[in-house]
Amino acid sequence: MKDRKTAPVDKETFFTQKNLERIRQLRFLDDDFFRVCFGDDKEGASFILRILLDKDDLQVVESRTQYSMKNLHGRSVVLDVFATDSCGVKYDIEIQRASSGATPKRARYNSSLIDGHILIPSDNYEDLPETYVIFITEKDVIGDGLPIYHIDRTVKETYKAFQDGSHIIYVNAQYEDDSQIGKLMHDFNCSNPGDMKYSYLAKKATFFKEETEGVTHMCQIWEEIKAEGFAEGKAEGKAEGKAEGKAEGLAIAAEKARELAIKNVLRMLRDGLAIDKIAEYSGLTTEEVREFAALTAH
């Protein structure tokens, strides 16, 4: 019998293999993975909210991922998951690994933007629904060692609830115990579905990490993110290049692509990926990645 020759690995397969390695390292605390797993899944959003709010009968009727809202000046914010339950209550669920992305004023801004987005000119102010802005943070942002923090407005002099219907919640992903929230945060920190406490979450993670359909979808997401970034840089470069000439336009496109690569490098550094892997994924040299790592360490 003749020896089999190893088939050459084409470029698409090569990138897919790199994607597979990245997918295996993902956790629900990684916002891209969280969005894919829960963004348009009403039952998944219901599962999380029931635990966080201790409401066994809560039922999400609509859930959308990467939901964009703009203020009057055109500044936008993209919500990780924006959901509505059967009572009309609105939920913004945000995954924040960097504490700087979950500041009190960020919570205030998200809450106000949701109100401004929902209320239309013909509505009365009393028509505003109850809203929740929920930050699930990798570190204990508030710093008091609790698993969850509920922030509601109160009258300072009487300590009575202000009853404006707006709520802000911080969930501390560092907190793990045998409570429902503790087990949920344990699973959010897991990259291996086999180590998860909740079978529902283990099954969901297994689908996107190990089953062909889910893995294919995740690989497509990685490639789409990369393609969109390069297309954006190229388009901006071409637009500016019309006025500045073809050569300068190409230079702008290259610079935009490099800016995107640097943003992705900083993000991967925050996520704790190895420097050599970051260099491989981004196209930057190992020395360049080390320089960025040194800068972010200060």
Number of C-alpha atoms within 10 A of each C-alpha: 3 4 5 6 6 6 6 7 9 8 9 9 11 10 15 18 13 14 20 16 11 17 19 17 13 21 19 21 23 17 17 20 18 20 21 20 21 22 24 18 20 18 15 17 27 24 19 16 21 16 16 18 13 12 12 11 9 17 18 24 16 19 23 20 22 16 15 12 16 14 14 9 6 8 8 12 15 14 22 23 25 24 26 20 18 12 12 15 15 24 25 24 23 24 23 19 19 15 13 10 15 20 14 14 10 13 22 14 15 20 20 14 17 22 18 15 12 12 15 12 6 6 10 9 11 8 10 20 17 16 21 24 24 25 25 22 23 21 16 19 22 17 8 10 12 14 19 20 17 12 13 14 15 13 10 9 6 7 9 10 12 12 12 14 14 20 19 21 19 24 24 25 28 19 20 17 13 10 12 16 22 19 19 22 26 20 26 21 20 19 20 16 21 13 13 21 18 14 13 12 20 18 14 15 27 18 16 21 25 15 11 11 11 18 20 16 14 23 19 14 16 16 16 12 12 17 12 11 18 19 15 16 21 22 17 17 23 21 13 17 19 12 10 13 11 14 11 16 21 19 15 22 23 16 15 21 21 17 14 18 20 18 13 17 24 18 14 17 19 14 14 10 14 12 19 14 15 22 18 13 17 18 14 16 13 14 12 14 23 16 11 14 16 10 10 11 9 5
